[in-house]
Amino acid sequence: MIFLFILNYIFDLWYFSELTADLELKFSSIDNVFYSIT
C-alpha cells in the first residue's frame, strides 16, 4: 500500500514536471510570436 502511494507520488511529480515544461514551451513560443509581430 505504501509502495503504491510512493509510486503514485513519483508519477504525479513526473507528470506535473512534464506538464509545466510543456506549458513553458508553449508560453515561450507565444512570446516569440508576439515579439516578431511587434
N, C-alpha and C positions, 0 to 999 in steps of 0.2 A: 504493500500500500504506500509506504514511504517512498519506495523506488519509483512508483508511478507518479507520485507527487513531484519528485525531483525531475523526472523525465518531462513532465508537463511544464514545469517551471523553465527548464532549459529550452524547450520548444517555443514557449511564449517569448522568451528573451530573443531567440534566434529570429522568430517571425517578426517581432517588433523592430529589431535592428534592420532586417531586410526591408520592412515597410518604410522606416524612416529614411533609409538610404535611397529608396525608390522615390520618395517624396522630395528629398533634397535634389535628386537628379531632375525631377520634373520642374521644381522651382528654379533651378539654375538655367534650364533650357528656356523657361518663360522669361527670365531675366535677360538672357542673350537676345531673345526676340525683341523684347522691349527696348534694349539698348540699340539694336540695329535699326529700329523704327525711328527713335529719337535722334 
